[in-house]
Amino acid sequence: MTRRHFSASLLAAAPAGKIKCAMIGTGHGHAHSKILALQSMAEYDFVGLARPEKDDPAIGPVFDKVRPLTVSQICNDPSIEMVALEFADAEHNLSYAQQCMDAKKWLHLDKPPGASLNALRKLLNDANTAKRHVQMGYQWRYHAGIEAAMEAARNGWLGRVHRFRASIEKPILADERRHLAKYKGGMMFSEGCHLIDRATTLLGKPIRVNGFIRHHGTDADTLADNNLVVLEYPNALAEISMAAFDPHGNQHRYVEILGSNGSIKASPFNPVGLTVTLKEAAGPYTKGQQSLVPPDPPGLPYTPDFRILASILRNGAKPDYTAQHDLMTHEVLLTACDML
C-alpha cells in the first residue's frame, strides 16, 4: 500500500473515542489553522491553549474563543493525551515539547524542531521509551499535488529519477524577519525544511549537502533571505531555493521531479495544480503533456496529519514517517544552514 493510499484509508477510519488535546504556543503561522482543524474533527476534543511566551503573536479570532490554560495545567492533566506545539520561535517549540514528553504526551511538533540536533534526538528517544509518537508538522506531507508527484517517482512512472527541484518565494514582514534572523539559516531553516523533508523522503540521506545561505535584502537585519541548497546523491541532485522578495510568490511555488521518462510538477500549491510530461504513458498518465487538478483530501488543511496521528494513538497504526527519518532530515537541514 502506498503512503497516499494508506493515508486515504485512515481518512475513512472511525476513531475509538475522542482524544483530548491542547496547544502550547500561538505564534507559528500554522497555529490558527490547526486549532480550526482539531475543533472540526470527531477524533479530537480541543480543550484549550497555553501562551507561555507573551511576545508570541496570536493573530486570528480563534485565539480569543478557546479556553486559556497554563503549561502546567496541560502537562499535569493525564486526560490531555496530545499536545500541538506552535511557537513563532523554533527553540520554544522544542523546549516545551520536551516538557510535554516528560509528561508522557503524544506530540504534534511544528517545524522546524529547534536548532539542536541532540535535543531533537533526546526528544525522539524519550518518545520511543515512553511509547509515544512525535509527529512533525512539515506542511507538504499530505499535499495532493506534491503527493501525486512523489507517487509517480516512487512507482517508476518517471523512469530513472535524476533531479528534484523545489522553490518557495514568500514576502517576509518585519516581525517575522526578527524571529527568523535569530537563526543563521534564516528562511531556509524556517521554510526550506518543508522541501528538504520532501527531498529526503524521496531520495533518502544525501552523500553531500551544499548550502548557499545569503542576505541579499535591503532590510537592516541579518536575515538569510536568499538561499539555495543542493543535495547530492549517487545518481541524482536535489535543488531547493528560498527567497523573500517575490510579492506573488505563492503563485510560483513548485515541486518538480524529473526522470528518464519525463517530469511531473506540482504548481501552484494553492489552488493545487499538476503538470505531467511523459515520453511514454505510465501509470494513470498518458504520453505527452497534461495538466491535472488532483482532489484535496477531505476536511480542512492539516486534517490528514491529525487524523493519521489519531490512528497511531488510538489504533496503533504505523507512522508514515519514522523518528529516524525526522532526525536525518533535521541533520540535513542544519548542515545546509551551517548550523550544525
N, C-alpha and C positions, 0 to 999 in steps of 0.2 A: 504493500500500500504506500503510495507517495505521501509526502507531508501534506500536500494540498488535499488529497482525498481523506487522510487521517483527520485533518482539521475540519473538513466538511462533515465528517461523521460525528465529531464532537458537537458541532453546531446543532445537530438534531437530537443529541442525547439529553435525557431528562436527569437533572441532578437529584441526589438523595438528601434533601434538607438544605435550608438556606445557610450560607456561610456569613457569619457576622464579620464585617470588615471595617477598617478605618483608614484614614490618610494622615500622614505627617508631612508637613511642608505644603506651601501653596504657590511657590514662585516659578516652578517649572512650566514651560509653555503648554504642556500636555495636561496639567492638573485639572483644569476646568472640564475638559472633555472626558477625562477618566472618571471624575465624580458622576457626570451625567450617565456614562456607560454603566457604572456599578449600580446606580439608582434605578436604571431601566431593566436590570436583569433579574430574572426569577431565581437565579442561583445565589444571589447575594442580598444581604441586609446591611446597607451602609449606615453605620451608627454615628459617625462624627469625624471631626477634623481637628488636628492639633497644629498650631502655628508657633513653634518654639522660637524661631528666629524672626523677630519682629520687623526686620528690614526686608524679609521675603515678601515680594509683591503678592497681592491677592486680587487679581484682575478678573472680573466677571461676577454677575449677580448670584451665581450658585454658591459662592463662598459665604454670602450673608444668610443663606437659608439652611445651613447644616449646623448640627449641634457642635458647639465648641468643646474640645476635650484637651487634656494635657497628655504629654508623652507618658507620664507615669500612669495615668488612668488607662491608657491603651495597653501599655506593657503589663500592667498588673491585673488586667481583666482577662481571665482564661477563656471567657466566652468569645472574645475577639480573636479569631483564628488567622486572619490575613490582614496585612498592612501594606499600603502603597506609599512609597517614598517619592516626594515630588518637590524637591528644593531647587531654587534657581542656581545655587552653588553646589556643584557636584560633590564637594568634600562633605557637605552636610548630609547628602544622600547616603553616603557610605557609613558615616559615623552613627547616624540614627538607625540605619539598617542593622548595624552590629548590636545596638541596644535591643532592637526588636528580636533579633536572632537569639540573644541571650535569654529572652523571654519565650523562646520556642515558637515564634510566629512564622507563618508562611509569608513570603515577601514578593511584592512586585517592585523592583528597583529600577527607577528610570535612569536614563542614560545621561552622561557617561558615569560609570560607577566609581567616582573618585579618581584621585591621581596616584594612588598607591597600589601597585600590583600585589604586594604582600598582604595588604589589608583586605583586598578582594579575595585573595587565596584563603585567608583565615575565615572570612565570612562563609565562603563556599564549603570549606572543610567542616566548619561548625554546623552548617546546614545538613551535610551528609551524616554527621554524628547524631544530630537531633532528628534525623529522618524528616527533614523539611526540604522545601524547594525554593530557590531564589529565581524568579522569572525576570529576565532582563527586559526592559521596556524599549528595545530597539524598534523604531517606528514602522519599518517597512517589511517586517517579517511576514505579515499576512495581507500585504497589499496585492490586489487582484492582478494588476499588470506585471508587477515585479515577480510574483509567484509564477505567473504564466511563462515569463522569460526563463526563470530558474528551472522550471519543469522541462521546457524544451531543451535546455542544455543538459540536464541530468539524464534525460531519456535518449540522448544521442540524435535528436532531430536536427540539430545544427551541424552535425558531423563532429570533427575534432575541434574542440574549443581552443582558441589561441589568444583571445582578448576579452577582457571585461572592462567596460568603461562606464563611468557614472559621474554625475555632477549635480551639485546643488548651489544655486545662487539665492541669497536671501539678504535683503537690506537689514542692517542691524542698527537699532536705535541706541541712544546714548546709555540708558540704564543697563541694557543687556550687554553692550560693549564693556561696561565697567565690570560686570560679573565675569565675562569671558576672558578679559585681558589679564586676569589673575593667573591664568594658566598659559604656559609657553605655547601650547598647541592651538590656542585661540579657537577659531571656527572649526578647524579640523577636529580638535578634541571634542567640541560640543556637538557639532552637526555631522562631521565626517564619519563619526563612529557608526552611524546607521549604515553607511555604504560600505565601510570596511567589514562590518558584520555580514553584509550580503556577499562580498567577495570571498571571505574566508569560509562561509557556508558552502559556496560552490566549489572553490578551488583548494581549500584547506590552508594549512600553515605555509606561508611563503618561505623561500630559501633566503631571500634578501628583502629588506624594507628600505625604501628611499623616500625621505620626506623633504619637501621644499616648503618651509613654513615662513611666510613673509608678511610684513606690514607694509602695504602699499597705499593705504587710505590717507586722506588729508586730516583726519581727526587727530587731535593732540593726545593720543594714547599709544599704548604699545600693542594693541590687539593684532594678532596674526590674522589678517583679514583677506589674504590672497594665498591660497595653499594648494599644493599638488602632492599626492602620494603615489608612488609606483611600487607595486608589489611584484616581485619576480618569482616565477615558478619554473620548474624544469622545461615546460613546453608552452608556457602562457605568461601573459602580463596582465596586471590589473592596474588601471589608471583611475584615480579618484581626485576630483578637483572641487574646490570650495572657495567661494568669494562672497563679498558683502556689498557689491556695487550695483548689480542689475535691478532696477526698480520693477521689472517684470519677471523676476527670477523664477517665480512659481510656474510660469508657463514654459520654462526651458529646462526644468529638472528632467533627468533621464537616467535610466539604467539600460545599457546596451551590451549584448553578448554576441560575439562573432565566432563563427566556426567555418570549417571547410565546406559545409553545405549552405552557408548563408548566415543571416543575422536576425536578431529579434530585439526590438527596442521598446521599452515601456516609457512613454512620454506623451503628454504631461502626466503627473501623478494624480492630479485632481482638476477636472474630471479625468477618469482613467482612459488612457489611450495606449494602443499596442500596434506596432508595425512589424510585420514579418516579411522577410525577403529570402526566398529559398531557391537554390539551383534545382533541386528535385523535391517533390512533395514528400512530406514526412509527418507522422503523427496525424493530428487533425488539420494540418496546414497544407495548402495547395502550392504548386510550383509558381514562382513569380512573387510579386509583391501584393500584400493585402493589409488592410487596416481594419482593426477589430476593437470592440469595446467589451472587455471581459466584465462580467457582472460582479459587483461588490458583494462580499459576504453579508448575510443578514445582520441587522442590528446597526448600532451606532459605531463610529470609529472606536477602536480598542475593544469592542465586544469580543472578537475572536480570541484575543490574548487572554482576557479574563475568563472566557468560557473554557479554554484549554486549562488554565490554572485551576479552575473549579473541578475539572475532571481528574486532574492529577491529585488534588487534595482529597476529594470525596471517593473517587473510584480507583485510585492507584494507577492511573494511566501513565505511560512512559512519556516524559517530556520530549518535545520536538528538538530541543537544544540542551545539550549536556553542560554540566558545570565545566568540564574540560574544554569544550568549545568556547564558552564565555570567557574563561580565563585566558585562553590562547588569543582570542580576538582582542581582549584588553591589552595583552602584551604587545600585539602588533600595533594597536592604536598608540600606546605610549611610546613605542620605538619610533613610529612615524612622526610623532610630535616632539621627538628629542626630549622626552620626559621620563625616560627610564634610566 
